[in-house]
């Protein structure tokens, strides 16, 4: 199942850097060596089994942008599932940026009226921390107004922190066909084993694709921070010729387990009882694997939760 995703925005806004971090295992400091995108770069990213993201990274130089809305209009804007438009928060040409954004909306309305729209206000690390929330709110309000009568979802992002993972997790999750069933299954699994939290990560990108929590946590960005940390650790392992498989973290307040789950996912289980033997949780993870493997395969018929034994 292919889903066409347009990644657009002016040249230098950070599109290719974020794509390389999420999908090509770059770390932030390595993106400085990336050159400008010429015309359109196509990539097919296999994501969660049979879902393939057909990613069109569109160069943002003015000459290319004009072509997209003229000679290449139908080719670029037809059969689009998602438009991700990236705005550089420090841009000195906001009027031109907005003009191109609205031209994209117009072209989508003609060729892909059902497409979902996302705007990333990017390079937010360049804004002083105490002003980030207010600066983003102003930009978000403007973009919502400019996008009418359509709907837009906005995120503030930076390649230097977890906000990039938060935005892309939200966008990609929306493209997963059976995401509601997946969420219900994760919730059921968490309830049965009495976990504080269960998170499902996509294996290649480490984006969070599903989660369930039974207790409130003060850090609302913890999922994305975990994604970032574990992905960096995974990359470090691969540089040493080792393969990351699992991890266990314990203290006197909780025990957390990260383990390979299905062929396309990792799972993280957090238990607030640190005295619980590791093997009990690991057995429950093993017992749940088969069900979630079947769930990822749309050719299988519906399964009952009750056929799987958690302890």
C-alpha positions in Angstrom: 0.0 0.0 0.0 1.7 3.2 -1.2 1.0 6.6 0.2 2.3 9.7 -1.6 3.8 12.3 0.7 4.9 15.8 -0.5 7.6 17.5 1.5 7.7 21.1 0.4 9.1 24.5 1.5 11.6 27.0 0.4 15.2 26.1 -0.2 17.2 25.9 3.0 14.2 25.5 5.3 15.5 22.1 6.5 13.4 19.6 4.6 16.1 17.2 3.5 17.9 17.4 6.9 14.7 16.2 8.7 14.0 13.5 6.1 17.6 12.2 6.5 17.4 12.1 10.3 14.0 10.3 10.3 14.5 7.9 7.4 18.2 7.7 6.6 19.8 7.4 10.1 21.6 10.7 10.0 22.4 12.5 13.3 21.8 16.2 13.4 25.4 17.3 13.2 25.9 15.3 10.0 23.2 17.1 8.1 25.5 20.1 7.5 27.1 18.2 4.6 23.8 17.8 2.7 23.4 19.8 -0.4 20.3 21.6 -1.7 17.7 19.3 -3.3 17.6 19.6 -7.1 14.1 19.4 -8.5 12.3 16.4 -6.9 14.0 13.6 -5.0 11.9 10.4 -4.8 12.3 7.8 -2.1 10.2 4.8 -1.2 10.3 4.1 2.6 9.0 0.8 3.7 7.1 1.4 6.9 5.4 -1.1 9.2 5.0 -4.0 6.9 3.0 -3.3 3.8 2.8 0.5 4.2 5.2 2.2 1.8 5.7 6.0 2.0 6.3 7.4 -1.5 8.2 10.5 -0.3 8.6 13.4 -2.8 11.2 15.9 -1.4 10.7 18.9 -3.6 13.5 21.4 -4.1 12.5 24.8 -2.9 14.5 27.1 -5.2 12.2 29.6 -6.9 12.7 28.2 -10.4 11.6 24.8 -9.3 8.6 26.1 -7.3 7.3 27.9 -10.4 7.6 24.7 -12.4 5.6 22.7 -9.8 2.7 25.1 -10.2 2.9 25.2 -14.0 4.3 22.4 -16.2 4.6 19.8 -13.4 1.3 20.7 -11.6 -0.7 17.6 -12.2 2.3 15.2 -11.8 3.3 16.7 -8.5 -0.1 17.3 -6.9 -2.3 14.3 -7.9 -2.8 11.3 -5.7 -1.3 13.1 -2.7 -2.2 11.7 0.8 -0.2 14.2 2.8 1.4 17.6 2.3 4.1 18.5 4.8 5.1 22.2 4.3 8.2 23.4 6.1 8.6 27.0 7.2 11.9 28.4 8.3 11.1 30.4 11.5 13.9 32.8 10.7 12.8 33.4 7.1 13.1 37.0 5.9 10.8 36.3 2.9 7.6 35.3 4.8 5.3 36.9 2.2 6.8 34.7 -0.6 6.8 31.6 1.6 3.1 32.1 2.3 2.4 32.7 -1.5 4.0 29.4 -2.4 2.2 27.6 0.5 -1.2 28.9 -0.7 -0.3 28.0 -4.3 0.2 24.4 -2.9 -3.2 24.4 -1.2 -4.8 25.6 -4.4 -3.1 22.9 -6.5 -4.1 20.2 -4.0 -7.7 21.4 -3.9 -7.8 20.7 -7.7 -5.9 17.5 -7.8 -6.0 15.8 -4.3 -8.9 17.5 -2.4 -8.8 14.8 0.4 -5.1 15.4 1.2 -4.1 16.1 4.8 -2.1 19.2 5.4 0.7 19.6 8.0 2.9 22.7 8.6 6.2 22.5 10.4 7.5 25.7 11.9 11.1 24.6 11.7 14.5 25.6 13.3 12.8 26.6 16.5 16.1 26.1 18.3 17.1 29.5 16.9 14.4 31.2 18.9 15.2 31.9 22.6 13.6 29.3 24.7 11.4 31.7 26.7 9.8 33.0 23.4 9.3 29.7 21.6 5.8 29.0 22.8 4.5 32.5 22.0 6.3 32.7 18.7 4.9 29.3 17.6 1.4 30.3 18.7 1.5 33.4 16.5 2.7 31.4 13.5 0.2 28.6 14.1 -2.7 31.1 14.2 -1.6 32.7 11.0 -1.3 29.4 9.2 -4.7 28.2 10.3 -6.2 31.5 9.0 -4.3 31.3 5.7 -5.3 27.7 5.2 -9.1 28.3 5.4 -11.5 26.8 4.3 -9.1 23.8 4.7 -7.7 22.3 7.9 -4.1 22.3 8.9 -2.2 20.8 11.8 1.0 22.7 12.9 4.1 21.5 14.8 7.1 23.4 16.0 10.3 21.4 15.1 14.1 21.4 15.4 16.6 18.7 14.3 18.3 19.3 17.7 15.6 18.0 20.0 12.7 15.6 20.3 10.2 17.9 18.6 11.1 16.4 15.1 10.1 12.9 16.3 6.9 14.2 17.8 5.8 15.8 14.5 6.7 12.9 12.2 5.2 10.3 14.6 1.9 12.1 14.5 2.0 12.5 10.7 3.0 8.9 10.0 0.6 7.4 12.5 -2.2 9.0 10.6 -1.2 7.1 7.5 -1.4 3.6 9.2 -4.5 1.9 7.9 -5.5 -0.1 11.1 -4.2 2.4 13.7 -7.4 2.3 15.8 -7.1 -1.5 16.1 -3.5 -1.3 16.9 -4.2 1.3 19.7 -6.9 -0.9 21.2 -4.6 -3.9 21.2 -1.8 -2.0 22.9 -4.3 -0.8 25.5 -5.6 -4.3 26.1 -2.0 -5.7 26.4 -1.1 -2.9 28.9 -4.2 -3.5 31.0 -3.7 -7.3 31.2 -0.1 -7.2 32.3 -0.8 -4.1 34.5 1.9 -2.0 32.9 2.2 1.8 33.6 3.0 2.4 30.0 3.4 0.5 26.7 4.9 2.1 23.6 5.2 0.7 20.2 8.1 2.0 18.0 8.5 1.5 14.3 11.7 -0.5 13.8 13.6 1.5 11.2 12.7 5.0 12.3 12.0 4.5 16.0 8.9 6.7 15.6 6.2 6.1 18.2 3.2 4.6 16.4 1.1 3.6 19.4 1.1 4.0 23.1 -1.0 3.5 26.3 -0.5 4.9 29.7 -2.3 4.2 33.0 -0.4 6.8 35.1 0.2 10.4 34.4 3.8 11.5 33.7 5.2 15.0 34.1 7.3 14.8 31.0 5.0 15.1 28.0 7.9 14.8 25.6 9.3 11.5 27.0 8.2 9.3 24.1 10.1 11.4 21.5 13.1 11.7 23.9 13.2 7.9 24.1 13.0 7.6 20.3 15.9 9.9 19.9 18.1 8.3 22.6 17.5 4.7 21.5 17.9 5.5 17.8 21.3 7.1 18.6 22.3 4.1 20.7 21.2 1.8 17.9 23.4 3.7 15.4 26.3 3.5 17.8 25.8 -0.3 18.1 25.8 -0.7 14.3 29.0 1.3 14.0 30.7 -1.3 16.3 29.3 -4.1 14.2 26.8 -5.0 16.9 23.0 -5.4 16.6 20.7 -3.7 19.1 18.1 -6.1 20.4 16.9 -5.2 23.8 17.5 -3.1 26.9 16.4 -3.1 30.5 16.5 -0.2 32.9 15.7 -0.4 36.6 15.8 1.8 39.7 13.8 1.8 42.9 10.8 3.4 41.3 10.2 1.4 38.1 11.5 -1.1 35.6 11.5 -0.4 31.8 12.0 -3.0 29.1 12.7 -2.3 25.4 12.7 -5.4 23.2 12.2 -6.4 19.6 8.5 -7.2 19.2 7.3 -7.9 15.7 9.3 -7.9 12.5 8.5 -4.2 12.1 8.4 -2.9 15.7 10.1 -2.6 19.1 8.0 -2.5 22.3 8.7 -0.6 25.5 7.0 -1.7 28.7 7.2 0.3 31.9 6.3 -1.4 35.2 6.1 0.6 38.5 6.8 -2.5 40.6 10.6 -2.8 40.4 10.5 -6.1 42.4 8.7 -7.9 39.6 11.1 -10.4 38.0 12.3 -9.4 34.6 11.4 -12.8 33.2 7.7 -12.3 34.0 7.5 -9.2 31.8 9.7 -10.7 29.0 7.4 -13.8 28.9 4.4 -11.5 28.5 6.2 -9.7 25.6 7.0 -13.0 24.0 3.4 -14.2 24.3 2.0 -11.0 22.7 4.3 -11.2 19.7 2.3 -13.6 17.6 -0.9 -11.6 18.0 0.8 -8.3 17.0 2.5 -10.0 14.1 -0.8 -11.2 12.8 -2.4 -7.8 13.4 0.3 -6.2 11.1 -0.7 -8.6 8.3 -4.0 -7.3 6.8 -4.5 -10.7 5.0 -5.2 -12.4 8.2 -8.7 -12.6 9.6 -9.7 -10.9 12.8 -8.3 -12.5 15.9 -9.5 -12.6 19.4 -7.4 -11.1 22.2 -8.4 -14.0 24.5 -6.4 -16.5 22.6 -3.1 -15.0 23.9 -2.0 -15.6 27.4 -0.4 -12.9 29.5 0.6 -13.4 33.1 
